[in-house]
Amino acid sequence: MRIFDPHIHMTSRTTDDYERMAAAGVRAIVEPAFWLGQPRTSAASFTDYFDSLIGWEPFRAGQFGVRHHATIALNPKEANDPRCRKVLDLLPRYLDKDGVVAVGEIGYDSMTPEEDEAFAAQLALAVAHDLPALVHTPHRDKARGVERSLAVVREAGIEPGRVVVDHLNEVTVKLVRDTGCWLGFSIYPDTKMSPPRMVELLRAYGTERMLVNSAADWGRSDPLLTRATAEAMLLAGFNDDDVDRVLWRNPVEFYGQSGRLDLSDLADAAPPAGTFAGNSILRGGS
């Protein structure tokens, strides 16, 4: 079984997680830029963070044969902080990088005017840089947030097939299904979606344009829930091809629209030797 996790925040995870993921069949991931849990105090802190997403994290993932790509953006929560607004001026520099396969996460947290402005500006950047867009939907008042997100996408003029609307559930899936956008679902231990609930949605709506991710981060989450969802699909009567479509071919198709998805020689790729900026994942010594 091969798995592509299209939304996971490995900056928040340990190297042991990469090892476990590789053993479970995870061969490729996309890590979206997101909120780190406490406010950043200046746009300069984003520069170091973005650099790590296109430098250190791909190196760390590669030590276990996992191919790492990133999406870059000013996240919705910090779009409300005036100290972070200059990040919008930094983005073009990073959106031209080879390992960046979309603009994201963008969208809404509290649905403020500041978030409206940042959302629209970054969809315009996605169009200008010919990149797909990863849209985060709010954790509160989700149905209204999804409706508002879809309206902004329409106004931006970006092709719906180049947009994934993420963190959907049973209430919001119908809102997105017939728009032409891709549908993203985050599988969590206690909140958002679970493997059994995801299986029921796949039964009801099919496997086309469906993306399943772990969205694992610094909170209560599990980077192996993509594998658990695949196993639940098989137990429910889906076949190997169905699983491969949802857990591999769909994310490849969506992010492949960037023209930057590099999965060449993945099965035979040896972990890179040496260090990154003088550092390795090794610890200990005599």
N, C-alpha and C positions, 0 to 999 in steps of 0.2 A: 504494500500500500504506500502511495506517495501522497504527501500532504503539503499544501501551500497555505500558510496562515497569512491572510491578506491584511491583518490588522493586529499587531502585537507590539507592546512597548518594552523591548528588551533592555533598554537603558535601566529599567527598574528591576530587572531579573538577574539572577546569579549565573555564573558560568555553568553550574550544575544543571540549570534549566536547559541550556543549549544541549548538553550531553543527553538529557532525558528526552528532549524533543527529537534529536537525531535518531535515537534508538526506537522511537515511536513512529518513525517514517516522515517526520517533518524535514523537507529538503529545501524549502525556500520560504522566505517571510518578507513582509513589508512592514516597516516600522514608521508610523505617522508621528510627526512632531505634535506634542501635546503639553498640557499643564503638568508641572512636576510636583504639585502638591502644596507648594507655598509660592507666594508671589515673587516673581523676579523683580529686581529693583531698577533694571535698565535694559535698553536694547542690546547693549554689549554682551550681556550674559547669554542672549540667544545666539550670538556668533559662535561662542564656544560650544554651545549645545548642538547647533546645526553641524559644526565641524565634526563633532563626535558621531553624529548620525551617518555621515558619509565617509568617515575614516575609521575610528576605533571599533565601532560596532560591526561593520562588515568584516574587519580583521578577526574580531572575537568569534563571530559566527562561523567564519571560515575554518577555524581550528577544529570544528566538528562536522565539516562538510555541508553546512547550511548556508545557502546563498541569501544575502541580505540586501534589500533595497529600502529606500525611504521615501516618505512624502514630507514636504516642507510647507510650513504656514505659520501665521500668527493664530494661535488657538482662540476659540470663541470666548472663553472665560477671561483671558488676559487682554482681549480686544477692548475691554472696559477700562483698562488701566492706562492713563495718559503717559505713564513712563515707558510703556511698551509700544506706543504707536509708531515710533521710528522703525520698528521691525518691518513694516510694510515696504520701506525703502531698501531694506537689505535683501528682500526676497528674490528679486531678479538675478542677483549674483548666484544664488543657490539653485534656482529653478533651471539653470543651464547645466548643472552637474550631471554626469553620466548616470550615477546611481539613484537619481531622483526620478520617480516614476509617476508622480501626481502632485497636485496642490492639496494639502490637507494636514490636519483636520481643520475644516472651516465649517461655519454654520452658526448655530445658536446654543447659548447656555441659558441666559435669562431673557432673551429677545428684547434687547435694548436698542436704542438708536445707534449707539456705538457699534454694536454687533452687526446691525444692518449695513453700516458703512463698510466695515472690514470684510464682511461676507461678499458684498457686491464687488469690492475692489479686488478681492482674491479670485473670484470667478473670472473677472476680466483678465487677470494675470494668467489663469489657466488657458484661456482662449489665445492670449498673445503668445504664450510659450508652447502652444499645441500639446497641452497636457491634460489628462483626466483630472477629475476633482473628487475628493473624498469628503462627504458632508456628514458632520456630527449632528445628531438630533438631540435635543435637550432631555435631561433626565426628569424634568418636571413639566407638566402640561404638554406631554409628548405629541398628542394628536394635533394640537394647534401649532406646535413647533414644526411638525412635518409639513402641514399645509402651507405654512409661511415659507419654509425652505423651498418647497416646490415652486411657489410663486416667484421667489427670487431667482431660481434656476431658469424659469421661463423668461423672466425679464432680462437675464444676462445674455441670452442668445446662444448659450453653449448647447451643443448637441446632447440630448438626454442620455444617449448611450455612452457618453463619456463621463457620466456622473454616477457615483454610488451613494445612496442614502443609507446611512449606517445606523446601528442600534435599533432596528425595527422590532416589532413584536406582533402579536395577534391583532391588536387594535389598529396598528398603523400600516400593516402590510397591504391592505386593500387600497389605501390612499396612493401607494407608489406603484402598485403592480402594473397598471395600464398606462403609465406615463412614458415608458421607454427607458427610464432610469434603472440602474442595477439596484438590487435589494441586499443590504448587509445585515447580518444577525450576529450578535455577540453572545457567546455561550459562557455563562457564569455559574459558580457554585450555588449562589443563593438568589441572585437578582437577574434582571434582564431575561435571557433565554436559557433553557436547559436542553440537553440532548433529546429527551422524549418530546418536549414541546416543538423542537425544531423538526423532528421527524413528522409530526402531524402537519406542520405547515408545508413541508415538502410533498406530503401526500395530497394536500389540498390544492397547492399552487404549482407543483412540478419543480423541475430542477433548473429551468432556463433563467439566466441572469440572477441566480441566487449565490451569494457569497457568505460563507460561514467562517467566523473568526473567534479567537479566544479573547481578544482585546486585553490580554493579561498585562497588569501594570503593578504599581506599588500597593494597591489595595487587595482585598480578598478576591483572588482570581486564580486561574489554573491554565498554564500553557498547553496542557495535554487534552483539553476539552474538545479540540478539533478531532483528535483521534477517537475520543469517546463518542462523538456525534457520528463519525463514520461507522463505528461498531454498532451503534444503535440503529443506523440505517440498514445495515446488513441483517440484523435480528428482526427488523420490521418487514423484510422481504424485498428491499431494494437490492439491485445486483451490483457487482463490482464496477461496472461501467457507470452506473448512477453515482456511486461514491467517488469515482475518479473525476467525473464531471464537476461535482459540487466542490470537492476538496482539492482539485488540481486544475482542471482545464478551465473552469470559470474564472478563477483569479488570474490565470495566465492570459486569458482572452481580454479581460478588463484592463489589467496593467500593461499588457502588450501593446495597447494603443499608444503608449508613450513612445514606442520605438526604442526604449532603453532597457527593457527587461532582458537580462543576460542569464540564461539557464543552460548555456552551452557546456557540454562535457560535464554536466552536473554529477552524473552517476560515477564517473571515473576521476573526478577532481580530487587531488590530494590536498590535505590541509596545508595552508601556506607555512613556510618555515620562517624562522627568525622572529623579529619583533616589530611592533608598530611604535614609532617615535621612542624607541629604546625600551619599550615595555612589552611584556608577554603575559599570558594568562597563568604562567607557572608561579608557584609559591613554595617557600621552603628552601632548604639547602643545608650544607654541612657547616 
